[in-house]
Amino acid sequence: MNPTVGDIAGNEAKIVEGIDGAMRAGAQLVLFPELAITGYPPEDLLLKEHFLRDAREALERVAAKVEGIVALVGCPERADDVYNACAVLAERSLQGTYRKLLLPNYGVFDEHRYFQTGTRGTLLNLGDVTVGLTICEDIWEPGPPASDEALAGATVLVNISASPYHAGKGLERERMLVQRARDNLSAVVFCALVGGQDELVFDGHSLVIDHEGTVVARASQFEEELLVATIDPEGPRGMRLRDPRHRPAVRRARPEVSRIGPLALPAASRDGDGHGDAGEVGGPIAALLEPSDEVYAALVLGLRDYVEKNGFGRVVLGLSGGIDSALVACIAVDTLGPERVCAVIMPSPYSSADTQDDARRLAANLGVEIIEFPIEPAMRAYEQTLAGPLHGRPEGITQENLQARIRGNLLMALSNEFGWLVLTTGNKSEMSVGYTTLYGDAAGGFAVIKDCSKTRVYELARRRNGRSTTPTIPVSIVDRPPSAELRHGQRDEDSLPPYSVLDPILDGYIENDLGREQLILRGFEPADVDRVIALVDHAEYKRRQAPPGIKISVKAFGRDRRVPITNRYGG
């Protein structure tokens, strides 16, 4: 399910629609993601009593419509405190809730700010089947509550989740869930959120895994989907008879768990909308995306939901003839269609004919509207205005940055006039070292490739070109050495180490928090390490003012990485 944060009525309607779809498919039990009622993460909306009240009323309306099936729905629960809860809905009422035990408070998570922790695991007695309830982080950590629930008799562990994406996360998570199934000798049923929410993307990839650790059903990545599967709850019981490892643990632990039910297990049935025979174990198994395709799909979903959920009709970006803006243009067209994308070409006296021709050719290949603004007249106007204070001083970075700021002003003028969303085109490598101009190329509403290194940008561009026999992005854009073209003969490597050196150092320093000596031990030249660390540390004030962008790495700027601007600790 792809909810929208704060759209309680819209999320309620999606849940009711999902329950109806599950009923038509003959399901007995249907799961919805963590905080499905409110969307995730609702952040400080959870501090508003009226928000919590509205969420509770929506949950009660959903419960009143649930009959002939059991539904597990993620919601905030306002009691003595606020809990991140899984509501059990059946027989037209709320039967009980499970309260999340393990609240993450690292990376992008801040759940201790909003929620109280639950006290114990919870079992749902559903006919002859005992189901253990968990929420997201509860199952990432081995041990309780999942292990307590399994030791107390659960043969099926369900996990409703809102698990933010980074590259490779889906496979990492699937392997973890396989291990939990094996450890607990239980089937694992995992229901994941999907969609974009500001910087975060949720990748779907729901799963059903049997007690032996075999994936028997898998939903698609980055798409809403009703995944229907049949599991055998007798399988874990038989395995536990043959494998007595848990018996001593049960005697020692005697885990305390709450119980909901017993509830009648609705009859399984299939009609024309069903997904196979009710007695057939398993369900559809979607193929996993190739790594570059996975990242590209995350960028498309993140941009689409930011645009659609915030009500933008069109997007606009500056098209320079460089690799970064070329990739952003492709993502925008693949997301929204060419009719909703406008490319603005803004040549200066330092822009080469080749790059401008490439920009026009790319725009034509994509079929987008082109607007051209030569910026030399504006440059001359600025020079005349600043002539007094700058008299006698050599030209340099000030004049270069003015070009970027003129372009930013023009894009923002179009945004103001037509309500278009300005997409910035800077990458993570540039953002890391401050190779960007405040209120210039950093000006805009959404930074699509903000968390993509320059190396990854080239990988994604080549992969995008590989989709057709005729490359969409002109090969000359991919092959040309990168340049900001703010002065004659300029190249990125005049100001920065080569990206083949820069990106691995950035990965170590930013994503892995390695220090100077650790980086040098990994084979990097001390001079390069010192230079990169200084650039990164000095640019923190720029990153604080950058627009939001899509997280696709383990540690993205913004919610993930919090470093003081005023800071004298080097390295």
N, C-alpha and C positions, 0 to 999 in steps of 0.2 A: 504494500500500500504506500502511496505517495501522498502523505498529508501535507497541509500547509499550517505552519505555526500560527496559532491564534484564530484560525478559521474553524471554530468549534462546530458550527452548523454544517459546514462543508465536510469536515472529517466525520461527523456523525452520519451524514448521508452516505459517504463512502463505506463506512462500516456496515450499515444496514444493507447496502447493495452487495457487499462481500458475503454477508450472512446468507442472503437470498441465493447468491451464486453457489455457495457451498451446499445449501439445501438441495438445489437442483442437481448438483453433482452427486448427491447421496451421502454426503459426509455426516459423520456423527459428532465430530469435534472440529471446531474451526479456531484458528489462532490469528490474532492481529498484533502488530508490533508494539514495542515499548512506547508508552505515552501517545498511542494512536489518536486518542480523543483530542489532544491539544497540539500535536506535532512536537517534534524534538529538534533542538532543545528550546523550551519556552523561556528559559533564562528568567529575568526578573518579573515576567508576567506571573510567575509562581508566588510572588510576594503580594499579589493583589487578591484579597478575599473574594471579590466579585468574580474574578477569573476562575478561581477554584470552585465557586458555587455554580457558575455556568457550566463548567466541565462535569460536575456531579449531576446536574439536571440532564445534560445530554446523555450521560451514561445510563441514567434511569429510564430515559425515553427509549434508548436502544434495548435495554433489558426487557422492557414491556413487550417488545416485538419478537423476542427469542423464544421459540417453541419448536420442539421436534429436533433440536440440535443443542449442543453446549458450545458457548463462545467464550474465549479468553481474550480480554481486551485490556491493553495498557492504558493507564490513567493515573492522574495524581489523586491521592486520597487524603482529604482533610479530616483529621480526627483530633487527638490531643496535640498532634503536630501534622506535618505534611509528609506523606510517604509516596515513593515511586512504586505503584502497585499494579498487580495483575488481577483484574476483576473476573470472577466466574459468573457467567450469565446463563440461566437455564430456567425453564418453566415460568417464563415471563417475569423473572425477578432477579435481583442481585443475590447470589447464593453465598458469597464470601469473597475475600481478597487475600492475596499473598503480597507481602511487603518486601521489597528488595533489601537484601542483607548487605551486599558488597557495593558500596557507592564509590565510583571512581572519582579521583580528585587530582588527576595528572593530565598532561597534554592539553587537549581541548575540553576536558571534563571539569566541572565545578559543582558536582552534585551535593557535596557537604554544605554548600552555601544554601541549598534549597530544601534538602530532604533529611528526615530522621531515618536512621537505619531500622530495618526490621529486626525481629528477635530470634526467629527460627524458621526452618524450612516448613513447607506446607504440602500436604498430600490431598489430591482430589480423588475421592472414591467414586468411580464412574462404572456402575455395574460391577462386573468382576475384575475391572482393570484399575490398577492404582497408578495414578499419574503424579509425578513430582513437578512442582512449579518453580521456575527460576526466571530471572530477568537479566539479560545481557551479561554484565560483569560477574554475576553469580556463578556462571559456568566457565569463565575464563580461568579462574583460579581453581586448581585442583583441591578437592576436599569439600567441606560444607559450603552451601546448603545441599548441593547435588548429591554428595556422598551420603549425607544423613538421610536424605529422602530415599535413595536406593537401598540403604541398609534397613530402612523402615518398611520396605516392601515395594517401592515404586519400580515398575518394569518399563515405564515410559517416562523420560525426562523431557519436559517441554521448556523451551527458552524463547521468550519474546524479546526482541532486541532492536536497538538503534545503534548500530556499530559504524562509526565514521570510516570512510574509505581512505586508504593510501595505496600506492602501487604495490601489488602483490598481497594485499590484505585478505582478499577472498580466499585464496588458496591456503594462506597461513591459518585463517579461522577454520576452514574446513578440516585441516589436519588436526587442529586442536579438538574439534568436536568429535572426530573419529576416535581420538584417544580417550575422551570422556566416556564415550559409549563403551569402549573396551574396558576401561577402568571400573565402571559401575555395572557392567553386564546389563545394560539397559539400552533400549532404543532411545535415540535423541531426535527430537523434532524441533527444528530451529526456524523461527519466523522473523525475517529481517525487514527493517524499514528500507524504502528506496526513495530517492529524490535528492534535490539540492536545497540547502538551507543556508543562505549567506555564503560563508567560506566552505561549508561542509558539504560533502556528497555522501549519500548512503547508497550502497551498491546492490541491495537486494540479495540475490544468491541464497535464498532460503533452501533448507536441506531436510531430508529425512534419512536417518542413518540407523541401521539395525544394530542389535546388541553385539554383533561380531565386528563392528566397525566398517561395514560396507555401506556406501552411499547408495540408497535405493530410490531416491528421488532428489532432483535438484532443479530449482527455478532459474530462470535466466538472470543474468547480471544487468543492472541498470534499467530494469523494466518492471512495471507493475504486473503481477501475475497471480492467478489463483492456482496454486500447486496442489493437486489432489493425489493422495497416496494412501495405500493400505499397508498397515503394519500388523505383525503377529505378536500380540502381547504374551502369548504362551511361550514363545521362543526364549526370552530371558529366564523364565521360570525353569524350563528344562535345562538350560545351560547352568543355572545356579545349583541344580541338583548334582550335575556332573562335575562342577568346579566349586569345591567347598571353601575357597579362599575367604569368602566374606563371613563365614560362620563365626570365627573367633572375634572378628571386628564387631559383629552384631552383639555378641555376648558382652564385650568390653564396653562398647559405646552406649548401647541402649539409647539411640538418639531421640531427643525430644522434638517432635514435629507437631504442627497444627494440622487439623483435618477439616476438609470441606466435603459435605455429603453424608451419607451416600446419595447419589443421584442415579436415576435410571439411565442406562446407556441407550440412546435412541437407536432405532433399527436402521441398518445400512441399506440403502437402495440406490439404484441407478435408473435414470430415464434417458431420454435422447441427448441430454446435455452431459451425461456421465463420462467418465474417463476409464472405461474398462470394467471388468467384472469386480464386484465388491470383494470377492475372495482372492483376487490376484495380488500378491504382495508386491509393493513397490509403486512406482509412478514414473512420469516423464523424467528424463535425466538430460538437462541442457548441457551442451558442450561449453567448456571454459574458453574465454577469449584469449588470444595471443597477447603478451604483455603490453606491446605498444597500442594495440587495438583497445585494450582495457583502459589504459590511461586516456586515450582519445575519447572513448565513450563516457568516461567520467567528466571530461571537460565539456562535452556536448550537453550532458544532463545538467551539470552545474550551471552552465550559461542559460540553458532553456528555462530552468525553474526560476532563476534569478529574474529573467526578463518577464516570464509569464506571471509569476506570483506577485511581482511588483507592478504589473500593469503597463509595461512599455510596449509600444507598437512597433518601433523600429530601433535599430542600433546604428551607430556611426563610428568610424575609426579612420585614423590617418594611415594611408597606404604609401610607404616610402620606397618600395622596391627592395626592401631588406627581408630577411628570413622571418623575423619575428612577426611583423605585421602581415606577412603572407600567410603564416600559419593561423593567426587569429582570424583573418578574413575567411579562410577555409572552414574553420570551426564555426564561425558565425553563420555562414551559408548552409553548412550541413545541419545546423541547429534550427534555423528560422526560415530558410529559403531565401533566394536572392532578392526577392521583392521587399524584404524587410531589412536589407543591409545597404548602407550607403558608404562608399569609399571616397575619402577626400585626399587628393594629391596636392601637395603644397611645396613645389620646388623653390629652392633658393639659388643664388648664384653659385653655390658650392655643390649643388646636386648634379650628378653626372647624367648625361643623356641616356646611358644604358639603364641606370636604376629607374628613371622615370618611365622609359619605354617598357621596362619589365613590370612596373606597377600597373600601367594601362593594360598590358597584355593579360596580367593576372585578373584584373577586374573584368575584362572582356570574357575570359575563360569562365569566370564564376557567374557572369550575367548580372552583376550588381550595378546600381546607379553610381556614376562618377561625378564628383564636383572637383573643379580645379581652382586653387587659389595661389597664384604666384606670390611669394611673401616678400620679394625685394622692396616694393614700395613701403611696406610696413617697417622693414628693417631700416630703411633710410629715414623714416619718420622718427623712429626711436633714436637713431644716431644723432639726428638734429636736436632732439629734445635733450639728450644727455651730453651734448657737445661741450657745454660749459664745465660741468664737474669732471668730465673725462678728458679734457683738453691736455694734450701732451703725453698722455699715457698710452703705452703700447696696446694694441688689440690682443684679446686673448679669450679667456673663459667667459667673461661677461658677454661679449658679442656672440659667442657660440650659444650660450644659454638663452639669449634673447630670441634666437631663431626658434628654439623649442617652445618658448613661452608664447610667441606669436602663434605658432601652430596650435598650442593648447587653447588659446583664446578663441581662435576661429572655430575649433571643434565645439567648445562650450557655448559659443554663440548659436550654432546650429541646434545644440541641445536645448538651449533656452527657448528658441523660437518655435521649434517643432516637437519638443518633448521627447527627443531621441535620447537613448542611453549611449554615452560615450564609452567605448571600450579602449582601455589602454593596452599597449602592446609590449611592455617591458617584461623581461624574463627574470628568473630568480638569481642568475649569476650577476646581472646588472644591479638588481635590487640589493644584493648582498654587499657589494663593494661601493654602492653609491654612484654607479655610472648611469645616472638618471638626473633629470632636471626637475626640481620642485616647481609646481605650477606650470610645467611645460609638458614633456612627454609622460610625466607621472600624473597629469591632471585627467580626471575622468571619473566614471561611476563604477566601473567593474574591470578588474584586472584578470583576464582570462588565463594567461600563462604565467602569472605571478610566481607560481611555485614550481615552474619547469626550468631546469637549468638550460644553459645554451646547448649543451650536448644533447639533452633530451629534445629540445626544439628541433634540432636537425634530424634526430631519429623519427620524430612524429611527422615532420614534413616529407621525409623520404617515404615513410609508410603510406602517407596520404597520396603521394604521387603514384605509388605502386598499385593503387586501386584501378587504374585505367591504363590503356596502352599509350595514350598521349598524356604526359604529365600536366596536371592543372597548374602547379607552381612551375614557372619557367625554370629550366635546369640552371640557367645562369644565376638565378637568385640563390639556389642551393650551393652552387660552386663558388660564388664570389666571396672573397674575404670580407667579414662583417665590418661595417663602418657607419658611424653616425652622420657622416657627410656634413659636418658643421664648419669644416675648413678644407682647403684644397689638399688632396692626398692623404686625408685622415684615415686611419684604421684603428679598430678597437685595440689591437696589440701594441699601439703606440702608448696607450695609457694603462693597459692591463697585461698580466701574464697570458700566454696562450690558453685558450679555454681547456685544452687537454691537460694543462697543469692546474689552472684555476679551479675548475669544477671539482676535482678530487680533494683539493685542500678545503674548499668550501663544505663539501660533504662531511669531511672529518671534523671541521671546526664548528659547524652549525648543527648538523643533524646528530653527530655523535659526541659533541662537547669535548673534543680532544684539545689538549693544550699544546703549546709550542713544542715542547720536547717530545711529546707523543707523535706529533706530526713529522718531526725530523726523523724519529726512529722508523717511520714508515717510508722513508726514502726521499722526502721532499727537501729541496735546497733551503737552508736556513734563511737566505735572503728573500726567497719567494714566500716562505711562511710568515716572516716578519711583515712583509709588505701587505699580504692579504689580511692578516689579523688586524693591522692598523686600519686598513680601508673598511673592513667590516665594522669594527668598533666605532669608527668615526661617523658612519652613515646611519646610526640608529635613529637619529632625529628625522631623517628622511622617511624611513620605513614607517614611523609612527603616523605620518601624514598621508600614506599611500592608500588608495582605494582597496576595498576588500577584493579577494581573489580566491580561486578554487584551490583547496588543499589537495595535493596528490602525493606529497612526500610524508615521511614519518614525522618530520618537524618542519612545519611551515611558519613563515613570519605571521605575526598576529596573535591568534589564540594560543598557539603552541609555544612560542618562544617569547619570554618576557625578560628583557634585559634593560637595566636603567640607562637613560640617555646620559645623565651626569654620572660618570663612572671612571675612576682612575685605575681600575684593575686591568692591566694589559694581558691579553691571552687567556 
